[in-house]
Amino acid sequence: MHEVFKVLTVLYSTVKFGYKRLKRVYNHDILRGYYEHRTVKQLRQLGIAHPILLSGHQKSGNTWVRFVVTNHFNILVNGAEDTLTYAQLNQISPHFFGGWPLQPFAPGFPAFFYTHDPYKVSFNHFRIIYLYRNPLDTLISYYHWHKSRRVPFSYFPPWQREKMQGVDYFVLDRLNRWIHHYRKTAARSMVTLCYERMKQDAFQEFSRLFAALDIEVNEDILHKSIAFSSIRNIQQMGRETGQLAGIARTGKLANGFEFTRDGRTGQYQSVLQPETITTAAVRLQQAGIEIDPPL
């Protein structure tokens, strides 16, 4: 039945959106699922029983978590005195779940994967970290990400791109997907991280994360890792190394795009219309989702 649904999805996408949409559906929904299955199988063959999987909606602070975890082990293993660059991060921790072939794991570093997808059955092989951020701040940052492409909002069908230029329209259009992501994944995670709480007390939240994963914490090293991974430090690293695009593919981005923005909390209050915020609050309440702080 599931395979029939996939075929119908491909046919529908082809008719409505054409070849480009078909290619995207095929790559995302079919090939990635196949590669995820192969990844889990290979992890079992390697005897890696409890790998870690970070799941968070785009622009929730996923790269920040990757930096803190990987910088921590880079200090511990290699005695690092500065942050990893984006290129080094992707060399040491390149494991996007669904990417193939499976890359070797760096000695002394945990088997750490990340994904933007919500929970699916293949996640059951992992210890899941769920990361969320205030959905309106998340979607505003995601809006800027799409707007910064050489063809703004190119992931969306042509008839919708003009509407997506309005940030309020974009946020409300994508909010249900954020809600779906949260409801599917948060309850199934080993530990849930909140971006706003991380901003308030990063040491406490990352200590809680490491404890949940049975990783022994050296307090001095963790403090260093958090300092290395600060937004300002990462921005400076990106500018000094010419890696402004961060982990993004540069070919489809506008000139001057900078991957790491300001990371402010509560920006939605000065960006969105009051009616948009009220509508979003109602939808979250109807979905039974309580975020901290509330809208």
Buried (B, 14 or more C-beta within 10 A) or exposed (E): EEEEEBEEBBEEBBEEBEEEBBEEBBEEBBEBBEBBEBBBEEBEEEEBEEBBBBBBBBBBBBBBBBBBBBBBBBBBEEEBEEBBBBEBBBEBBBBBBBBBEBBEBBEEBBBBBBBBBBBBEBBEBBBBBBBBBBBBBBBBBBBBBBBBBEEBBEBBEEEEBEEBEBBBBBBBBBBEBBBEBBBBBBEBBBBBBBBBBBBEEBBEBBBBBBEBBEBEBEEEBBBBBBEBBBBEBBBEBBEEEEBBBBBBEEEBBEEEBBBBBEBEBEBBEEBBEEEBBEBBBEBBEEBEBEBEEEB
